[in-house]
Amino acid sequence: MAGDIIHLGDADFRREVLEADGPVLVDFTATWCAPCRAISPTVEALATEYKGRLKVAKLDIDDNQETAQQYGIRSVPTLLVFKQGKVVGQIVGAVPKAKLEGAVQQHL
């Protein structure tokens, strides 16, 4: 299940996200964040359901502050949808699966 999710760092963000062929959902998260843990099963479910059509990644903002600052991440969880190296969607907070899915589907 969680094997479909890539754990990103500042060093591989460009290659895995900005240079990706298809859309990428990046979950900016933190280990101490309760809402992040709450939304995690939903993110994992999307990774499984959209395997092959959507790349799903997590980035710990404490360990990778450079990338988090670059995208102005001020609260977690923040999920950004990237397509062709650009942010095309943003969701902040632990939202219901339907809302997250809707934000992703329009970019598939």
C-alpha positions in Angstrom: 0.0 0.0 0.0 2.4 2.7 1.2 4.9 1.3 -1.2 3.3 3.3 -4.0 4.3 6.6 -2.2 7.7 8.1 -2.8 9.4 9.8 0.1 11.1 12.9 -1.2 13.9 15.0 0.0 15.2 18.4 -1.2 17.8 16.6 -3.3 15.5 14.5 -5.4 12.5 16.9 -5.6 13.4 18.3 -9.0 13.9 14.9 -10.6 10.9 13.2 -9.0 8.4 16.1 -9.2 9.4 18.9 -11.5 10.8 16.6 -14.3 8.0 14.0 -14.0 6.1 13.1 -17.1 2.7 13.0 -15.5 0.9 14.7 -12.6 2.4 14.5 -9.2 0.6 14.9 -5.8 3.0 16.0 -3.1 1.9 15.7 0.5 3.9 18.2 2.6 3.8 16.7 6.0 5.5 16.5 9.4 5.8 13.6 11.9 4.4 15.8 14.8 1.3 16.8 12.7 -1.9 15.0 13.8 -4.0 16.1 10.8 -1.2 14.8 8.5 -1.5 11.4 10.1 -5.3 11.6 9.7 -5.1 12.3 6.0 -2.3 9.8 5.4 -4.6 6.7 4.7 -6.5 8.8 2.1 -3.2 9.8 0.4 -2.1 6.2 0.4 -5.5 5.1 -1.1 -5.1 7.6 -3.9 -1.6 6.4 -4.6 -3.0 2.9 -5.0 -6.1 3.8 -7.0 -4.3 6.1 -9.5 -1.1 4.0 -9.8 0.3 4.5 -13.3 -1.6 7.8 -13.8 -0.5 9.8 -10.8 2.7 9.9 -8.9 2.2 10.4 -5.1 5.0 11.6 -2.9 5.4 12.8 0.7 7.9 15.4 1.8 8.7 16.0 5.5 8.9 19.8 6.0 11.2 19.5 9.0 13.8 17.4 7.1 13.4 19.3 3.8 13.0 23.0 4.7 14.4 24.3 1.5 11.7 22.8 -0.7 8.9 23.7 1.8 10.1 27.3 1.9 10.4 27.5 -1.9 6.7 26.6 -2.2 5.6 28.8 0.8 4.3 25.9 2.9 3.1 27.5 6.1 0.8 24.9 7.5 0.6 21.1 7.2 -0.8 19.1 5.7 -0.5 21.0 2.4 -0.9 19.0 -0.7 0.2 20.4 -4.1 -0.6 19.0 -7.5 2.2 19.5 -10.0 2.0 19.1 -13.7 4.9 19.8 -16.1 6.9 21.3 -13.2 4.2 23.8 -12.2 1.8 23.9 -9.3 -1.7 23.4 -10.7 -3.6 22.6 -7.5 -3.4 23.1 -3.8 -5.3 21.7 -0.8 -4.6 22.8 2.7 -5.7 20.8 5.7 -7.1 17.3 6.3 -9.9 17.3 3.8 -12.4 14.5 2.9 -11.2 12.0 0.2 -13.8 13.3 -2.3 -12.3 16.8 -2.2 -8.8 15.5 -2.6 -9.8 13.2 -5.4 -11.6 16.1 -7.2 -8.4 18.2 -7.0 -6.4 15.4 -8.5 -8.8 14.1 -11.2 -9.0 17.4 -13.1 -5.2 17.1 -13.9 -5.1 13.4 -15.0 
